[in-house]
Amino acid sequence: MLLLGLTFFACPLARAANPEEFDIASDYEMDRRFDWTITVKTTIDNAALNYKTSTLRPLAKLSCEYRLTPRLNQDGIAHPTHYEDLFYHEGKAIGCRMYNRLNIPQNYQGAIRVVPSRDASASPAAIANAISRLLLDIGIKKAVLTVVFVPRDIFNDVKDSLSQFGFFPIAGGPVPLFLFSDPYGLRINLYYRNG
């Protein structure tokens, strides 16, 4: 029994209920399972940098917002905070605009959710880059990233693009990344492999 209890607390996904059992798009459901959530919304702007010799069109903007679950706030209300906007062209990072600090307490467990949309479906390499960047930011705060939800239609593209940042489906790396599809149906455990 003790071994079962230790296994439960050692596995980050054990605390988060099976994703099949809840609506990932529901803030209420995310708040019940995680201490914090980072939501990433993608928009593609074809008018940005619209001049004759521009080589940076189209421009993908990934807006990142975080929030602590209301149960952890003194007033019991969620306070979504615009964290940063990340800018990409053809999957390559070209800029960042930070609005606020990432104020996630140490050891709190949470999730990243990339909101499914037509623009997100056109940006799997940018999304993989943003996930890698956010993982570093979360690591600096010494918080725990439990799971990343990505749109189901680009799940494999994002998984493949994460290999550019050293994440592979080979167990034993020091940094795990648990990738689930939204809606649920696909999942894979990736691990950072240096070199």
Secondary structure, DSSP 8 states (H G I E B T S, - for coil): -HHHHHHHHH-HHHHS--GGGS-TT-HHHHHHH-SEEEEEEEEEESSTT-STT----SEEEEEEEEEE-GGGSTTS----EEEEEEEEETTEEEEEEE-S-----TT-EEEEEE---HHHHT-HHHHHHHHHHHHHHHHHTT-EEEEEEEEGGGHHHHHHHHGGGTEES-TT-SSEEEEEEESSS-EEEEEE---
